[in-house]
Amino acid sequence: MGGVIKMVEALRHGVLPRSLHVVEPVGGVEWEGVRLLTREVPWVPVDGGRRRAGVSSFGISGTNAHVILEEPPAPDAEEPAEVASAKEVLPLVLSAKTATALRAQARRLHELVSAPTGSPDPAAVAYTAARVQSGFDHRAAVLPGEGGDYRAGL
């Protein structure tokens, strides 16, 4: 995990870290086009592409793991789309293993959207509930009331 974290941070900061525990190249190896890094250097992508890094782990038991990491694509210049417009009706979907658990979930969500410290965006709550819940046997859908308020239905 240490190697993965190190390379994720290297990708994030655009810096190639120095080679550890190596003073000079091993003999008998073709080093053309490859060099040891004795210090951190800026990581410039080849041909304007995205940076990639290989990470390998070798276990004492003989288990080997290899992964290739690649930086994400550059974000689009466009603004992200809104989850929903004020005119759209987004149902708040609930799902639980039992009817009792479904009612308990509705109570917790009611407390969340009724919090005096400021309730979360109703569209974000509905979107998250729809995307991350498992589809259990007991289900309910709550339609928002005036102004996207789910409290009455919950």
C-alpha positions in Angstrom: 0.0 0.0 0.0 2.9 2.3 0.7 4.0 2.2 -2.9 0.5 2.9 -4.2 0.1 5.9 -1.9 3.5 7.2 -2.9 2.7 7.0 -6.6 -0.8 8.5 -6.2 0.8 11.5 -4.4 3.6 11.7 -7.1 0.9 11.8 -9.8 -1.1 14.4 -7.9 1.9 16.6 -7.4 3.5 16.0 -10.8 6.9 15.0 -9.3 8.9 11.8 -9.9 10.3 10.7 -6.5 14.0 9.8 -6.2 15.0 6.1 -6.3 15.4 4.7 -2.8 18.2 2.4 -1.6 20.0 2.6 -4.9 23.4 4.4 -5.3 24.4 3.1 -8.7 22.9 1.1 -11.5 23.3 -2.7 -11.5 25.8 -4.0 -14.0 24.7 -6.3 -16.9 21.5 -4.4 -17.5 20.8 -2.3 -20.6 20.2 1.2 -19.2 19.6 2.9 -22.5 16.7 5.4 -22.1 16.4 4.6 -18.4 18.1 6.3 -15.5 18.0 6.2 -11.7 16.6 9.3 -10.1 19.0 10.7 -7.5 16.6 13.5 -6.7 13.0 14.5 -7.3 12.3 15.8 -10.8 9.2 17.3 -12.5 7.0 14.6 -14.1 6.2 15.8 -17.6 3.8 13.5 -19.5 5.2 12.0 -22.7 3.6 13.4 -25.9 1.0 15.4 -23.8 -0.6 12.2 -22.5 -1.5 11.4 -19.0 1.1 10.3 -16.5 1.2 6.5 -15.7 3.1 4.7 -12.9 3.7 1.0 -12.3 3.7 -0.3 -8.7 4.9 -3.8 -7.8 4.8 -5.6 -4.5 6.7 -8.8 -3.8 5.6 -10.9 -0.8 7.8 -13.3 1.2 5.4 -16.1 0.5 5.9 -15.6 -3.3 2.7 -13.6 -3.8 3.3 -10.8 -6.3 1.0 -7.9 -7.1 1.3 -5.4 -9.8 -0.8 -2.4 -10.7 -0.7 0.5 -13.2 -1.9 3.9 -12.0 -2.9 6.6 -14.4 -3.8 10.2 -13.6 -7.5 11.1 -14.3 -8.4 13.0 -17.4 -8.4 16.8 -17.1 -11.8 18.1 -16.1 -14.0 19.5 -18.8 -14.2 23.3 -18.9 -18.0 23.0 -18.7 -19.8 23.5 -15.4 -21.1 20.2 -13.9 -24.7 19.6 -14.6 -27.1 20.2 -11.8 -28.5 17.1 -10.1 -32.0 18.3 -10.8 -33.8 21.5 -11.6 -36.3 23.0 -9.2 -39.1 22.0 -11.6 -38.3 18.3 -11.6 -39.9 16.0 -9.1 -37.4 13.6 -7.6 -38.8 10.8 -5.5 -36.9 9.9 -2.3 -36.5 6.1 -2.5 -36.1 4.0 0.6 -35.2 0.4 0.9 -34.7 -1.9 3.9 -34.8 -5.6 4.8 -37.8 -5.3 7.1 -40.8 -3.0 7.4 -39.6 -1.9 10.8 -36.2 -1.0 9.4 -37.9 0.9 6.6 -39.8 3.0 9.1 -36.6 3.6 11.1 -34.9 4.8 8.0 -37.7 7.2 7.2 -37.5 8.6 10.8 -33.7 9.1 10.4 -34.1 10.8 7.1 -36.9 13.0 8.6 -34.5 14.1 11.3 -31.8 14.8 8.8 -33.9 17.0 6.6 -35.5 18.7 9.6 -32.2 19.6 11.3 -32.3 23.2 12.7 -28.7 23.7 11.6 -29.8 23.6 8.0 -31.0 20.7 6.0 -29.1 19.3 3.0 -30.2 20.0 -0.6 -33.3 17.9 -1.2 -32.3 17.0 -4.7 -28.9 15.7 -3.4 -30.6 13.6 -0.7 -32.9 12.0 -3.3 -30.1 11.4 -5.8 -27.8 9.9 -3.1 -30.6 7.6 -1.8 -31.4 6.4 -5.3 -27.8 5.7 -6.2 -26.2 4.1 -3.1 -29.0 2.0 -1.6 -29.3 -1.7 -2.1 -32.6 -3.0 -3.4 -34.1 -4.8 -0.4 -37.6 -6.3 -0.3 -39.3 -3.5 1.6 -39.4 -0.3 -0.4 -41.0 3.1 -0.3 -40.9 6.3 -2.4 -41.6 9.7 -1.0 -42.6 12.5 -3.3 -41.6 16.0 -2.3 -44.1 18.6 -1.2 -43.9 22.3 -1.7 -40.4 23.6 -2.5 -39.0 20.0 -2.6 -39.7 19.3 1.0 -39.8 15.6 1.9 -40.7 16.0 5.6 -44.5 15.5 5.3 -44.0 12.2 3.3 -41.3 10.9 5.7 
